[in-house]
Amino acid sequence: MAFEISKQPYSGKIGETTVGTGDSAVTLGGEDSYPFHLFEGKMPNAPKIAMEVWDYDPSEEWPEAAIEPFKDVISSPEKWAKKCVDECGADLIVLQLKSTDPNGMDRGPKEAAEVAKKVSDAVKVPLVVLGTANGQKDEEVLKQISEACQGKNVALGPVEEGNHKAIG
């Protein structure tokens, strides 16, 4: 008796979105079946690899095993991002602005914009810059970053109902 894969009916479709511009733009989504069920539907865009970089050196907070692959660049977000792309094959970089958290280091928008600009200059892949989900602080920080990185391959978040106009 031959093995027959049972099929799950799926009537939905994941919308497509493109992050970035030019040759390094990344298109995500488009599936019309459950994840990786290529025997049931299509997956027009292969999964992509996004690697996370922090805006400061997290060596004191992270376990040694997590630091080891990046120990030579972890204190420099732009070098860290470049290593993620050049050596690990990252399709996107996600810059976490952990240092801007008002309940933590509370770094200012100008410092965050300088870091984001350095990272965006260091890599040619799309850069996703994520704030701390503190609406007021993110508004200040993301606005400054959008000005510093104007014309670059950068997406900003989180952008919410309360801050989208000021950031835009």
C-alpha positions in Angstrom: 0.0 0.0 0.0 1.4 3.4 -1.0 1.6 6.2 1.4 -0.7 9.1 0.6 -0.2 12.5 2.2 -3.5 13.8 3.6 -4.3 17.3 2.5 -5.6 20.1 4.6 -8.0 22.5 2.8 -6.8 26.1 3.1 -8.9 28.9 1.6 -6.7 31.8 2.6 -3.7 33.5 1.1 -0.9 35.4 2.7 -0.5 38.8 1.2 2.9 39.8 -0.3 5.0 42.6 0.9 8.3 44.0 -0.3 10.8 45.4 2.1 13.5 47.5 0.7 14.3 48.8 -2.7 16.5 48.0 -5.7 18.5 44.8 -6.1 18.4 44.0 -2.4 14.6 44.3 -2.0 13.1 41.3 -0.2 9.6 40.1 -1.1 7.8 38.1 1.6 4.5 36.2 1.7 2.3 35.0 -1.1 1.6 31.5 0.2 -1.7 29.9 -0.5 -1.3 26.8 1.7 -0.1 25.9 5.2 3.6 26.7 5.7 5.9 24.5 3.7 3.0 22.4 2.4 4.2 22.7 -1.2 2.2 19.6 -2.1 -1.0 21.6 -1.4 -0.2 25.0 -2.8 2.4 27.5 -3.8 5.1 29.4 -1.9 6.2 31.9 -4.5 8.8 33.6 -2.2 11.3 31.4 -0.3 11.8 32.2 3.4 14.4 34.9 4.2 16.9 35.2 7.0 16.7 38.3 9.2 19.4 38.7 11.8 19.1 40.9 14.9 21.7 43.5 15.9 21.5 45.6 19.1 22.5 49.2 19.2 24.9 48.6 22.1 27.2 45.8 23.3 25.0 43.2 25.1 28.0 41.1 26.3 27.1 41.6 30.0 23.5 40.4 29.5 23.9 37.5 27.0 25.3 34.0 27.6 28.8 33.3 26.3 27.5 30.9 23.6 25.4 33.7 22.0 28.3 36.2 22.1 31.0 33.8 20.7 30.1 34.1 17.0 30.1 37.9 17.1 32.7 38.6 19.9 35.0 40.4 17.5 32.2 42.9 16.3 29.6 42.9 19.0 30.7 46.3 20.4 30.1 47.9 16.9 26.5 47.6 15.6 27.6 48.5 12.0 30.4 45.9 12.0 28.1 43.4 13.6 25.4 44.0 10.9 28.1 43.7 8.1 29.3 40.4 9.5 25.7 39.1 9.6 25.3 39.9 5.9 28.8 39.0 4.6 29.5 35.8 6.7 26.0 34.6 7.7 24.1 35.5 4.5 21.4 37.6 6.2 18.8 38.9 3.8 17.6 41.6 6.2 19.0 43.2 9.3 16.9 44.2 12.3 18.4 46.9 14.5 17.0 46.7 18.0 17.1 50.1 19.7 17.3 48.6 23.2 19.4 51.5 24.6 16.7 54.0 23.9 14.3 52.4 26.4 13.3 55.0 29.0 13.3 52.3 31.7 16.9 51.4 30.8 19.8 53.4 29.4 17.4 56.0 27.9 19.8 57.1 25.2 18.6 60.1 23.1 17.2 60.2 19.6 20.4 61.8 18.2 22.6 58.9 19.4 20.1 56.4 18.0 20.0 58.1 14.6 23.8 58.1 14.4 23.9 54.3 15.1 21.1 53.6 12.6 22.8 55.7 9.9 26.1 53.9 10.4 24.3 50.5 10.2 22.4 51.6 7.1 25.6 52.8 5.4 27.4 49.5 6.3 24.9 47.1 4.7 23.1 47.0 1.3 20.3 44.7 2.5 17.0 46.2 3.9 17.3 47.5 7.5 14.4 47.3 9.9 14.8 49.6 12.9 12.7 48.7 15.9 12.2 51.0 18.9 11.2 50.0 22.4 7.4 50.1 22.0 7.2 53.2 24.2 5.1 55.4 22.0 6.4 58.8 23.1 10.1 57.8 23.0 9.7 55.9 19.7 8.1 58.9 18.1 11.1 61.1 19.0 13.7 58.4 18.1 12.1 57.1 14.9 11.5 60.7 13.6 15.2 61.5 14.0 16.2 58.2 12.3 13.9 58.8 9.4 15.5 62.1 8.8 19.1 60.7 9.2 18.4 57.8 6.9 16.3 59.5 4.3 16.6 57.7 0.9 18.1 54.6 2.5 16.7 51.1 2.5 15.1 51.4 6.0 11.8 50.4 7.6 10.8 51.8 11.0 8.7 50.3 13.7 6.7 50.1 15.8 4.6 52.8 14.2 1.2 53.0 15.8 -2.0 55.0 15.5 -0.8 57.6 18.1 2.6 58.3 16.4 2.3 57.5 12.7 1.7 61.1 11.6 4.7 62.6 13.5 7.0 59.9 12.3 5.8 60.1 8.7 
